[in-house]
Amino acid sequence: MEHELIIPNEGFPFKLFQFEGKDGNYVRGKHWHRSIEIFAVFEGKLTFYVNEEKRFLQRGEFILLNSNEVHSILSPEPNKTIVLQIPLKLFENYYIGGNQFLLFTHQKREQDAEIMELLKEMYEGVCEKEIGYEWNVQSGFFKLLYLLINFYRRQEIPKDLVRNHKKLDKLSMITSYIRDNYTKELSLEMLAEVFGYSPSYLSRMFQKYAKTNYKTYLQSVRLEYAFQEFVNTDHTVSEIAMNHGFPNSKAFSKEFKRKYGILPSEYKKGQKSAID
């Protein structure tokens, strides 16, 4: 799992883009960020895991992800999904109870269709760039913020969620370091020394707040990167394993089967059959 850094589109206070898993055969491992995020599916479908809960998104549906909410994404088939990431700071006048935090519901609302339409119009505006499009896109964005605050914001936030939010902020620095160094030998003891924690305390942080143990998390990061190379290149399993921190091809194949249910060789055969 990792903390993701959000960089807004130039000239706008948000980031709006088409989901990178649009071509299918894509897995995004556990991660989180301080920004509010919306995934809106216009074609195809996606599977989300949000705080260990499995959620299915079909055409015409969106999911609203809160700041520091741990999630992962499975995109086995081609899709058209628009993603909007909104910096948490934009909502600072609406924080609940003095905390640097607010919470939006995952439940459906009457305004869902209006949210989808606004996202569609905003994305088309950013892509087409007609004269004065910036104002029109901004107008849609501010209307969307109005809907979120008035119809999707939760008025009460459980104390345990506030606690998790703060701990994940601390874990953000650690997981960023892991992503930068995942190809190297990176034991729990080494990482704990870098950040000034005891190994046992760091292990508990991962287990309690990231909902996974350190070893499983590190392997998931390695597999996530290795999978992208595996499906997009003709490199051998041995080459991919070495490129992404696995000791050998056997270790990579073992993790691959644990995650996807089949061996890399079987996956390639299936892909080839689908093309033929």
N, C-alpha and C positions, 0 to 999 in steps of 0.2 A: 504494500500500500504506500501511497506517496501523497505529498502535498503538491497541488498544481498551482503554478503562478499564472494569473490571468492578466493579459495585456490588452486593453481596449482597442477597438478600431480607431484609426487616426481620425481625429475631429469629432469623435463621439464619446460619451461617458460610459460606453458598454462595449462588449465584444459580441458580434453577431456573425455566424458562419454556418456552413453546411457541415454536418457531422462527418468526421474523418473515416468512420466505418461504413460509408455509403455503398461501397462495393461488396460488402459482405466479408465472410471469413475473417472477422475482426473481434478481438476480445480486449477490453480495457479493464485492467486489474483494479483492485481496491484503491481509491484515492479520495481526496477531499480538497476543498478550497474555501476561503472566506467569502467568496462571492455567492450570490444567489444565482441559481442556474435553472433554465427551462429547456427541456428537450421536447420538441414538437414534431410528431411523425406525420408526414403528408403522404408518404407511400411506403409500403412494406410494414415491418414490425421490428421491435426491439425487446430484449429482456433486460430488466434492471434488477440489481440486488441493492436495496437501500436499508442500511442497518440490519443486514442479514435477512431482510424480508424480500421475497421474490415478487416482482411486479412485471406485468406484461403490458406493452404499449402497442396499439394497433393504429392504423390510419385514422387521422382525425383526433388523436388523443395526445396529451402532453403530460409530463411529470414536472413538478416544481420541487427542486432540491434546495434545502436550507444550507446556510453557512456551516461549514465543518460537518456536514452530514456524509458519512462514509458510504460510498457507492461504487459499484462496478457495472460494466455493460457488456452484454453479449449480442453480437450482430452477425448471425450466420448467413443472412441473405441480403441482397442489395436493398437499399432503402433510400428515401429522401427525408432526412431529418434536419430541421433547423434548430440550432442551439443559440440561446441568448444567455450571456453571463453578465450579471449586474453587480458592481462593487457594493459591498455591504454598507460602505460609508454613505451612499446615497439615501439610505433609510435612517440615518442617525437621529432625525427628529422624531422617529417613531419607535425607538428602542423601548422595551418593556422593563419596568421596575428598576431603572438605573443601570442595567447591564448593557454592555456593548453587544447586544444580541437581540434578535427578534426571530419569530418562528412562523412559518407559513404551513397551512394544512396541505395534506396529500389528497384530501377528499375532493370529489367532483363538485363543481358549483355551476349555477345557471349561466355564469359569465364565461364558461370554458370555450364556447364557440367564438365568442368575441375576442378572446385571447388568441386563439388560432388565427383568426382573420388579421389581427393586428401584426402578428409575427410574419405572416405571409406578405403583407403589404410592406413592412419594414425591410424584409429581405429582398424583395423585388426592387424596392427603391435603391438600396445599397448597390445592387448588381447593375441596374440600368443607368443610374446616375444622370437622370434628366435635370434640366436647369432648375435650380432651387430644391433639389431632392433632399438636401440636408434638413431643411425646415420641415418637410413633410415627414421624413423619417423620425426626426426628433418629436414631432407632434404625436405620432403613433406611440413612441416610446413613453412619453409622459402620460398618455392615456392608459397605457398598460400598467405603469406604476400606480396610478390612481386606483385601478381595478384590484391590483394585488393588495394594496394597503386596506382598502375598504371591504373586500369580500373574501380574501384568503388569509389574512393575518390572524394568528391566534392571540387572544388577549392574555392567556395565562401560560407560563412556561414552567414545566416541572424543574425542580432544582437539580435533578440528576443530569438533565440535558444541558443546563448551564455549566455544570462541572465538566461534562464531556467536552463541551465547546472549548473551554480553557485548556484542558489537557491536550487536545488535538492541535491547538496553536503551538504548544511546546514540541509536540511530535513532528510538526511541519519541518523544522530545521533538521531533524534527524533523518526523516525520509528523503528530503532533498539531497542530503549527503549520500545516502544509500544509492539513490538514482545516479548520482555522479560517479559512484565508485563500485557499482554492482558487478562489474566484470572482474574485480580483484578478489582476493581472499579477504573476507570481511566477517570475522567472527563477532558474536555478541560481546565478548570481552574487549575486543579492539574498539568496537563502536562505543561501548560504555566509557572507555578511557578517554576517547576523543571528546565526549560531551560531559565528562565529570560525574557520571552516575556509577553506581555499583551495577554489575551485571544482573543481579536479582531484581533490583528496582526497575531497570530498563525493561527487563522481561515482563514484569507485572504491568508496566505501562502499555506495552503492546497488547497483552492479553486482555486487559480491562477496557481500554479505550479504542484500540484498533480492532478488537474482536478477533485477533489472530496471534499466533506466536511468531517470534522473530524469524526463525528458520523458514517457516512456511511463507512468511511475507517476502523474504529475500528471494526465495525460489520463484515466487509468483512474479516478481519484477523481472528476473532473468528470463522466465518462460515467456512473459509478455513480449519482450524485445526479440527473443529468439523466434517466436511464432511469426512475427512480421517478416523476418528475414527468410524463414522457412517457406512461407506461402508466396513471397514476392521474388525469390531468386532460385537459381538451380544449384546453390551451394550444397555440399554434402552435409549429412547429419553431424559428422565429426567436426567439420569446419564451423558449423553453427554453434555447436556445443562449446568449442574453444573460444569463439568470439563473444560469448555471453556468460562466461564465468562457471560453466559446468565442467567438472573434472574430465569427463569423457562422454562419448556418444550414448553409452548405456545409461548414465545418469540423466541425460536430457530426455531420452526415450521413456524412461520411467516416469519423469514428471509430466511429460506430454500425455502419456496414457492415463495417468491419474486425473489430469484436467479434462481431457477430451474423450476418454473412453476407448481410444484406439491408438495403435503405434503410429509414429510418423510415416512409415512406409505404407501402412494401410490408408492413411489419410491422403497421401499423394495418389495412390491408385484410385481412390474414390473421386478425387478432383479430375484426374485424367479421363475416367469413365464419363463424368458429367460433360466434359468438353467434347469427347467423341460421340 
